Amino acid sequence: MFHAEIAACIPALRVAASLGMDTLFWNGMRQMWW
């Protein structure tokens, strides 16, 4: 059960990390260009 919970959380963490990186990237680009 514990392993299943971890396996279920991994995709959500991956998506959250991806969105976070995109946000940081675009904020950095905006500060550089504007």
N, CA, C and O atoms as a CHARMM CRD file, in Angstrom:
* protein
*
  136
    1    1 MET  N      0.84100  -1.20200   0.00000 PROA 1      0.00000
    2    1 MET  CA     0.00000   0.00000   0.00000 PROA 1      0.00000
    3    1 MET  C      0.87300   1.24900   0.00000 PROA 1      0.00000
    4    1 MET  O      0.61100   2.19900  -0.73700 PROA 1      0.00000
    5    2 PHE  N      1.91500   1.24100   0.83300 PROA 2      0.00000
    6    2 PHE  CA     2.80400   2.39400   0.90200 PROA 2      0.00000
    7    2 PHE  C      3.45900   2.66600  -0.45700 PROA 2      0.00000
    8    2 PHE  O      3.53200   3.80600  -0.91400 PROA 2      0.00000
    9    3 HSD  N      3.93400   1.58300  -1.08900 PROA 3      0.00000
   10    3 HSD  CA     4.57900   1.73700  -2.39300 PROA 3      0.00000
   11    3 HSD  C      3.59200   2.26400  -3.42300 PROA 3      0.00000
   12    3 HSD  O      3.95600   3.07900  -4.27000 PROA 3      0.00000
   13    4 ALA  N      2.34400   1.80400  -3.35800 PROA 4      0.00000
   14    4 ALA  CA     1.33000   2.26100  -4.31200 PROA 4      0.00000
   15    4 ALA  C      1.06800   3.75400  -4.12600 PROA 4      0.00000
   16    4 ALA  O      0.87000   4.47600  -5.10300 PROA 4      0.00000
   17    5 GLU  N      1.06500   4.21500  -2.87900 PROA 5      0.00000
   18    5 GLU  CA     0.83800   5.64200  -2.64300 PROA 5      0.00000
   19    5 GLU  C      1.97600   6.47100  -3.22800 PROA 5      0.00000
   20    5 GLU  O      1.74500   7.51600  -3.83500 PROA 5      0.00000
   21    6 ILE  N      3.20400   5.99700  -3.04000 PROA 6      0.00000
   22    6 ILE  CA     4.35600   6.70900  -3.61300 PROA 6      0.00000
   23    6 ILE  C      4.25200   6.73500  -5.13900 PROA 6      0.00000
   24    6 ILE  O      4.47100   7.77200  -5.76400 PROA 6      0.00000
   25    7 ALA  N      3.91600   5.59000  -5.73300 PROA 7      0.00000
   26    7 ALA  CA     3.80700   5.51200  -7.18800 PROA 7      0.00000
   27    7 ALA  C      2.72200   6.45600  -7.69600 PROA 7      0.00000
   28    7 ALA  O      2.85100   7.02200  -8.78100 PROA 7      0.00000
   29    8 ALA  N      1.65300   6.62900  -6.91800 PROA 8      0.00000
   30    8 ALA  CA     0.57300   7.52200  -7.33800 PROA 8      0.00000
   31    8 ALA  C      1.00100   8.98400  -7.21300 PROA 8      0.00000
   32    8 ALA  O      0.52300   9.83600  -7.96200 PROA 8      0.00000
   33    9 CYS  N      1.90200   9.27600  -6.26700 PROA 9      0.00000
   34    9 CYS  CA     2.32300  10.66400  -6.04800 PROA 9      0.00000
   35    9 CYS  C      3.37800  11.12400  -7.05100 PROA 9      0.00000
   36    9 CYS  O      3.47200  12.31500  -7.34700 PROA 9      0.00000
   37   10 ILE  N      4.16600  10.19500  -7.57400 PROA 10     0.00000
   38   10 ILE  CA     5.28100  10.57700  -8.45100 PROA 10     0.00000
   39   10 ILE  C      4.82300  11.39300  -9.66900 PROA 10     0.00000
   40   10 ILE  O      5.42000  12.43600  -9.93500 PROA 10     0.00000
   41   11 PRO  N      3.79500  10.97300 -10.42100 PROA 11     0.00000
   42   11 PRO  CA     3.38300  11.78500 -11.57500 PROA 11     0.00000
   43   11 PRO  C      2.93700  13.18400 -11.16800 PROA 11     0.00000
   44   11 PRO  O      3.23200  14.15400 -11.86600 PROA 11     0.00000
   45   12 ALA  N      2.22500  13.29900 -10.04300 PROA 12     0.00000
   46   12 ALA  CA     1.77800  14.61700  -9.59000 PROA 12     0.00000
   47   12 ALA  C      2.97700  15.49800  -9.24800 PROA 12     0.00000
   48   12 ALA  O      2.99900  16.68300  -9.58200 PROA 12     0.00000
   49   13 LEU  N      3.97700  14.91400  -8.57900 PROA 13     0.00000
   50   13 LEU  CA     5.17500  15.68400  -8.25300 PROA 13     0.00000
   51   13 LEU  C      5.90400  16.10500  -9.52300 PROA 13     0.00000
   52   13 LEU  O      6.42000  17.21800  -9.61700 PROA 13     0.00000
   53   14 ARG  N      5.93900  15.20400 -10.49500 PROA 14     0.00000
   54   14 ARG  CA     6.63000  15.50900 -11.75300 PROA 14     0.00000
   55   14 ARG  C      5.93100  16.66400 -12.46500 PROA 14     0.00000
   56   14 ARG  O      6.58900  17.57300 -12.97300 PROA 14     0.00000
   57   15 VAL  N      4.60000  16.62900 -12.50300 PROA 15     0.00000
   58   15 VAL  CA     3.84500  17.71300 -13.14800 PROA 15     0.00000
   59   15 VAL  C      4.05400  19.02300 -12.39700 PROA 15     0.00000
   60   15 VAL  O      4.26100  20.06800 -13.01500 PROA 15     0.00000
   61   16 ALA  N      4.00000  18.97100 -11.07100 PROA 16     0.00000
   62   16 ALA  CA     4.19000  20.18500 -10.27200 PROA 16     0.00000
   63   16 ALA  C      5.58800  20.75900 -10.50500 PROA 16     0.00000
   64   16 ALA  O      5.74600  21.97300 -10.63400 PROA 16     0.00000
   65   17 ALA  N      6.59800  19.89600 -10.55800 PROA 17     0.00000
   66   17 ALA  CA     7.96400  20.35900 -10.79200 PROA 17     0.00000
   67   17 ALA  C      8.08300  20.97800 -12.18400 PROA 17     0.00000
   68   17 ALA  O      8.74700  21.99900 -12.35900 PROA 17     0.00000
   69   18 SER  N      7.43600  20.35500 -13.17300 PROA 18     0.00000
   70   18 SER  CA     7.49400  20.87500 -14.53300 PROA 18     0.00000
   71   18 SER  C      6.85100  22.25700 -14.60400 PROA 18     0.00000
   72   18 SER  O      7.40600  23.16900 -15.21700 PROA 18     0.00000
   73   19 LEU  N      5.69000  22.41500 -13.98100 PROA 19     0.00000
   74   19 LEU  CA     5.01200  23.71300 -13.98700 PROA 19     0.00000
   75   19 LEU  C      5.85000  24.74700 -13.24800 PROA 19     0.00000
   76   19 LEU  O      5.94000  25.89800 -13.67700 PROA 19     0.00000
   77   20 GLY  N      6.46100  24.34300 -12.14600 PROA 20     0.00000
   78   20 GLY  CA     7.29500  25.26600 -11.38400 PROA 20     0.00000
   79   20 GLY  C      8.49000  25.73200 -12.20600 PROA 20     0.00000
   80   20 GLY  O      8.82300  26.91800 -12.19600 PROA 20     0.00000
   81   21 MET  N      9.13400  24.81700 -12.91200 PROA 21     0.00000
   82   21 MET  CA    10.27700  25.18300 -13.74000 PROA 21     0.00000
   83   21 MET  C      9.84500  26.10500 -14.86700 PROA 21     0.00000
   84   21 MET  O     10.55500  27.05700 -15.19200 PROA 21     0.00000
   85   22 ASP  N      8.68600  25.83500 -15.47300 PROA 22     0.00000
   86   22 ASP  CA     8.19600  26.70700 -16.54000 PROA 22     0.00000
   87   22 ASP  C      7.95000  28.10700 -16.00000 PROA 22     0.00000
   88   22 ASP  O      8.27900  29.09400 -16.65800 PROA 22     0.00000
   89   23 THR  N      7.37400  28.19800 -14.80200 PROA 23     0.00000
   90   23 THR  CA     7.09300  29.51200 -14.21400 PROA 23     0.00000
   91   23 THR  C      8.38800  30.26800 -13.96200 PROA 23     0.00000
   92   23 THR  O      8.49100  31.45100 -14.28700 PROA 23     0.00000
   93   24 LEU  N      9.38500  29.58700 -13.38100 PROA 24     0.00000
   94   24 LEU  CA    10.66300  30.24100 -13.12400 PROA 24     0.00000
   95   24 LEU  C     11.31300  30.67700 -14.43000 PROA 24     0.00000
   96   24 LEU  O     11.87500  31.76800 -14.51700 PROA 24     0.00000
   97   25 PHE  N     11.23500  29.81700 -15.44700 PROA 25     0.00000
   98   25 PHE  CA    11.85000  30.13100 -16.73000 PROA 25     0.00000
   99   25 PHE  C     11.21900  31.38000 -17.34500 PROA 25     0.00000
  100   25 PHE  O     11.92800  32.28700 -17.78000 PROA 25     0.00000
  101   26 TRP  N      9.87500  31.42700 -17.38000 PROA 26     0.00000
  102   26 TRP  CA     9.21000  32.56600 -18.01500 PROA 26     0.00000
  103   26 TRP  C      9.38000  33.83600 -17.20700 PROA 26     0.00000
  104   26 TRP  O      9.48400  34.92000 -17.78100 PROA 26     0.00000
  105   27 ASN  N      9.41200  33.72500 -15.86800 PROA 27     0.00000
  106   27 ASN  CA     9.66800  34.91500 -15.05700 PROA 27     0.00000
  107   27 ASN  C     11.06500  35.45400 -15.34900 PROA 27     0.00000
  108   27 ASN  O     11.25700  36.66600 -15.44400 PROA 27     0.00000
  109   28 GLY  N     12.04100  34.55600 -15.49000 PROA 28     0.00000
  110   28 GLY  CA    13.40100  34.97500 -15.80300 PROA 28     0.00000
  111   28 GLY  C     13.47600  35.62700 -17.17600 PROA 28     0.00000
  112   28 GLY  O     14.14000  36.65000 -17.34000 PROA 28     0.00000
  113   29 MET  N     12.80500  35.04600 -18.16200 PROA 29     0.00000
  114   29 MET  CA    12.81000  35.61300 -19.50500 PROA 29     0.00000
  115   29 MET  C     12.17600  37.00000 -19.49600 PROA 29     0.00000
  116   29 MET  O     12.66800  37.91600 -20.15500 PROA 29     0.00000
  117   30 ARG  N     11.08100  37.15300 -18.74700 PROA 30     0.00000
  118   30 ARG  CA    10.39000  38.43500 -18.70700 PROA 30     0.00000
  119   30 ARG  C     11.29000  39.50700 -18.09900 PROA 30     0.00000
  120   30 ARG  O     11.32300  40.64200 -18.57600 PROA 30     0.00000
  121   31 GLN  N     12.02500  39.14100 -17.03900 PROA 31     0.00000
  122   31 GLN  CA    12.91200  40.11400 -16.41500 PROA 31     0.00000
  123   31 GLN  C     14.07000  40.46400 -17.34600 PROA 31     0.00000
  124   31 GLN  O     14.54200  41.60100 -17.34900 PROA 31     0.00000
  125   32 MET  N     14.52700  39.50000 -18.12900 PROA 32     0.00000
  126   32 MET  CA    15.63500  39.76800 -19.04300 PROA 32     0.00000
  127   32 MET  C     15.20800  40.68800 -20.18400 PROA 32     0.00000
  128   32 MET  O     15.94400  41.60000 -20.55900 PROA 32     0.00000
  129   33 TRP  N     14.00800  40.44500 -20.73800 PROA 33     0.00000
  130   33 TRP  CA    13.61700  41.17300 -21.93400 PROA 33     0.00000
  131   33 TRP  C     12.84700  42.45300 -21.65600 PROA 33     0.00000
  132   33 TRP  O     12.86200  43.37500 -22.47100 PROA 33     0.00000
  133   34 TRP  N     12.16600  42.51900 -20.49800 PROA 34     0.00000
  134   34 TRP  CA    11.37200  43.73000 -20.23300 PROA 34     0.00000
  135   34 TRP  C     11.83400  44.40000 -18.97200 PROA 34     0.00000
  136   34 TRP  O     11.28600  45.43300 -18.58600 PROA 34     0.00000
